[in-house]
Amino acid sequence: MNRQRRGQRGFTLVEMLVATTVTVLVASSTTIILRNAAAVRSRADRQMTAQMQARAAVGAIATAVANVSRFPKGQWRMEGIVDTISDAPADRIRLETVSRRPIRLGQSESDAREMEFYLVQEPDQPGLMLMRRTDPTRNAEPDGGGVLECVARNVAALDIDWYDGAQWLDQWPGETVQQTAAQAIRLPQAVRIRLGVLTEGRPPIAVGAMRVVNFPYLPAELMTRDEGGSP
């Protein structure tokens, strides 16, 4: 009878305390693990969003650069300007390109258009905005008009380099290209576009994208022309 009673007795106070403590520790550890996993996933999602934005922005610039060569021989125009904003690279590119993307709905437009990409400071934000100015009209001289669009936000830097066949230059026309009236209109052999974007939230993380546009299909004699327009 005594053995039966001892086998049916409940938990002691010490055993209850030990079980409660173990349960609390397990629950706390699980909460910390889940919280860390959520933070890692949130950071990965923010990085992925910024990466997609950077790739799309670089792709927009690269497409405009590549389509410059669709103009007839001797009508190419592409200019790269070095600039900085708060010590960060903020290069500017201005060109004549070909695009059929509608800019002004309901109005006549040319597929040959002037386009410009540049960075501006975003109001009340640490990052910059990548702007695209598109003028779908054929003016005798660039007038700076057109439609202004924001391509990407929270941009950290835009760096554009130009390969002249011998070295990479930080502007185009570069220092090795003489700026004279008789200077030929010329395309670089390659353009390298690098853009960095900051993730949302704190702390911000910088992610980047890069594209290189080559012009290998243009024969050497078509890369330049003289003032009179002869090949």
C-alpha positions in Angstrom: 0.0 0.0 0.0 2.8 2.4 0.9 4.6 1.6 -2.4 1.4 2.3 -4.4 0.9 5.6 -2.6 4.5 6.7 -3.3 4.2 5.8 -7.0 1.0 8.0 -7.3 2.4 11.1 -5.6 2.6 14.4 -7.7 5.4 16.7 -8.5 7.3 18.5 -5.8 7.7 22.2 -5.7 11.4 21.9 -6.8 10.4 19.8 -9.8 7.8 22.4 -10.8 10.3 25.2 -10.5 12.8 23.3 -12.6 10.2 22.5 -15.3 9.0 26.1 -15.4 12.6 27.4 -15.7 13.3 25.0 -18.6 10.1 26.0 -20.3 10.9 29.7 -20.0 14.5 29.2 -21.3 13.2 27.2 -24.3 10.6 29.8 -25.1 13.1 32.7 -24.8 15.6 30.9 -27.0 12.9 30.2 -29.6 11.8 33.9 -29.5 15.3 35.1 -30.0 15.9 32.7 -32.9 12.7 33.7 -34.6 13.4 37.4 -34.1 16.9 37.0 -35.6 15.6 35.0 -38.5 13.0 37.7 -39.2 15.6 40.4 -39.1 17.9 38.5 -41.5 14.9 37.9 -43.8 14.0 41.6 -43.6 17.5 42.7 -44.4 17.7 40.2 -47.3 14.4 41.6 -48.7 15.6 45.2 -48.5 18.8 44.2 -50.2 17.0 42.4 -52.9 14.6 45.4 -53.5 17.6 47.8 -53.7 19.4 45.4 -56.0 16.5 45.2 -58.4 16.2 49.0 -58.4 19.9 49.4 -59.1 19.8 46.9 -62.0 16.7 48.6 -63.5 18.3 52.0 -63.3 21.6 50.8 -64.8 19.7 49.0 -67.5 17.8 52.2 -68.5 21.1 54.1 -68.9 22.8 51.2 -70.7 19.9 50.9 -73.2 20.0 54.6 -74.0 23.8 54.4 -74.5 23.6 51.3 -76.7 21.0 52.9 -79.0 23.2 55.9 -79.8 24.9 53.8 -82.4 21.5 53.4 -84.3 22.0 57.0 -85.6 23.5 57.3 -89.1 27.2 57.6 -89.4 28.5 61.0 -88.1 25.4 61.9 -86.2 26.4 60.4 -82.9 26.3 62.7 -79.9 27.3 61.5 -76.4 28.8 63.5 -73.6 30.0 62.4 -70.2 30.4 65.0 -67.4 32.2 64.4 -64.1 30.4 65.6 -61.1 30.1 64.9 -57.3 27.5 65.4 -54.6 28.7 65.4 -51.0 32.0 63.8 -52.2 30.0 60.9 -53.8 30.4 60.3 -57.6 27.4 61.8 -59.4 28.4 61.7 -63.1 26.1 63.1 -65.7 25.5 61.7 -69.2 23.9 63.5 -72.1 23.2 61.9 -75.5 21.1 61.5 -78.6 19.5 58.1 -78.6 16.6 56.2 -80.2 13.6 55.0 -78.2 10.0 54.3 -78.9 8.8 54.6 -75.3 6.0 57.2 -75.1 6.9 60.3 -73.3 4.0 62.7 -73.9 0.8 60.8 -74.4 -1.4 62.1 -77.2 1.3 64.2 -78.8 3.5 63.5 -81.8 7.0 62.4 -80.9 10.2 61.4 -82.7 11.9 58.1 -81.8 15.2 60.1 -82.1 15.4 62.0 -78.9 17.8 63.9 -76.6 18.2 62.2 -73.2 20.1 63.0 -70.0 20.7 61.1 -66.8 21.9 62.9 -63.6 21.6 62.8 -59.8 20.0 65.4 -57.5 19.7 65.5 -53.8 16.4 64.0 -52.5 14.6 66.4 -50.2 14.8 65.3 -46.5 16.5 62.0 -47.4 20.1 60.8 -47.2 20.1 59.4 -50.7 20.0 60.9 -54.1 17.5 60.7 -57.0 18.5 59.5 -60.5 16.6 61.7 -62.9 16.0 61.2 -66.6 15.3 64.1 -68.9 13.8 63.1 -72.3 13.1 65.5 -75.1 11.3 63.7 -77.9 11.5 66.6 -80.3 14.2 67.2 -82.9 15.6 70.6 -82.1 18.5 72.2 -84.0 20.3 72.7 -80.7 19.8 71.1 -77.3 17.4 73.4 -75.4 17.2 71.5 -72.1 13.5 70.9 -72.5 11.6 67.7 -72.3 10.0 65.5 -69.7 11.7 64.9 -66.3 11.3 61.5 -64.6 12.7 59.9 -61.5 14.3 56.6 -62.4 15.6 55.5 -58.9 15.5 56.8 -55.4 17.9 56.5 -52.5 20.9 56.4 -54.9 24.3 56.5 -53.3 26.5 57.1 -56.3 26.7 57.1 -60.1 30.0 56.5 -61.8 30.4 56.3 -65.6 33.7 55.6 -67.3 34.7 55.7 -71.0 37.1 53.4 -72.8 38.8 55.1 -75.8 40.7 52.0 -77.0 43.8 52.6 -74.8 42.5 53.6 -71.3 39.5 54.3 -69.2 38.5 58.0 -68.9 36.3 59.6 -66.4 34.6 61.9 -69.0 33.8 61.9 -72.7 35.2 63.5 -74.8 38.2 62.8 -72.6 41.4 64.6 -72.1 43.1 62.6 -74.9 40.4 63.8 -77.4 41.2 67.2 -78.8 38.3 69.7 -78.5 38.6 71.5 -81.9 36.3 72.4 -84.7 37.8 69.8 -86.9 37.6 67.1 -84.2 35.6 64.1 -85.4 32.4 63.0 -83.7 33.4 59.8 -82.1 32.0 57.0 -80.0 34.0 55.3 -77.2 34.8 51.6 -77.6 33.0 50.9 -74.3 31.0 52.6 -71.6 31.0 51.3 -68.0 28.1 52.3 -65.8 28.2 51.7 -62.0 25.4 52.7 -59.7 24.9 52.2 -55.9 21.6 52.2 -54.1 21.0 52.4 -50.3 18.5 50.0 -48.7 15.5 51.3 -46.8 15.5 51.2 -43.0 18.4 51.4 -40.5 21.2 50.9 -40.9 21.2 51.5 -44.7 23.2 49.0 -46.7 24.8 49.9 -50.1 24.2 47.5 -53.0 25.4 48.1 -56.5 24.9 47.2 -60.1 27.2 47.5 -63.2 26.8 47.3 -66.9 29.4 47.6 -69.7 28.2 48.7 -73.1 30.5 47.8 -76.0 30.6 49.1 -79.5 32.7 46.3 -81.1 30.4 46.1 -84.2 31.4 49.5 -85.4 34.4 49.3 -87.8 37.3 51.6 -86.9 36.7 53.8 -89.9 33.1 54.5 -88.7 34.2 55.4 -85.2 35.3 58.9 -86.5 34.6 61.3 -89.3 36.2 64.5 -90.4 34.5 67.9 -90.4 33.2 67.6 -93.9 31.4 64.3 -93.0 33.4 62.0 -95.3 34.4 58.6 -93.8 
